[in-house]
Amino acid sequence: MTRLILNPLFWAVVIIVAWLVVITMSIVSNPDGARAQNDKHASTSLAQLGG
């Protein structure tokens, strides 16, 4: 177990998997797509129109 923890390849895989999970969760929470995250003004104006 100690050898696995000290293995840089193990940590590289852990970081890549965690990064993919974060991206997947952000896509799931924002079905409009990644472009909508950059356009904060559009989402605020939509919220104001909704009341």
C-alpha positions in Angstrom: 0.0 0.0 0.0 2.8 2.4 0.8 4.4 1.8 -2.5 1.1 2.6 -4.3 0.8 5.9 -2.4 4.4 6.9 -3.3 3.8 6.1 -7.0 3.6 9.3 -9.0 1.6 7.5 -11.7 -1.0 6.6 -9.2 -1.4 10.3 -8.2 -1.5 11.3 -11.9 -4.4 8.9 -12.4 -6.2 10.2 -9.3 -5.8 13.8 -10.4 -7.1 13.0 -13.9 -10.1 11.1 -12.6 -11.0 13.8 -10.1 -10.7 16.4 -12.9 -13.0 14.4 -15.1 -15.5 14.1 -12.3 -15.5 17.8 -11.7 -16.1 18.5 -15.4 -18.8 15.9 -15.6 -20.6 17.4 -12.6 -20.4 20.9 -14.0 -21.9 19.7 -17.3 -24.6 17.9 -15.4 -25.5 20.9 -13.3 -25.4 23.2 -16.3 -27.2 21.4 -19.3 -27.0 24.5 -21.4 -23.3 23.8 -22.0 -19.9 25.2 -21.1 -20.5 28.4 -23.1 -23.3 29.5 -20.6 -20.8 29.5 -17.8 -18.7 32.2 -19.5 -21.8 34.3 -20.2 -22.8 35.3 -16.7 -24.8 38.3 -18.0 -27.2 36.1 -20.0 -28.0 34.0 -17.0 -28.6 37.0 -14.8 -30.9 38.7 -17.3 -32.8 35.5 -17.7 -33.3 35.3 -13.9 -34.5 38.9 -13.8 -37.0 38.2 -16.6 -38.3 35.2 -14.7 -39.1 37.5 -11.8 
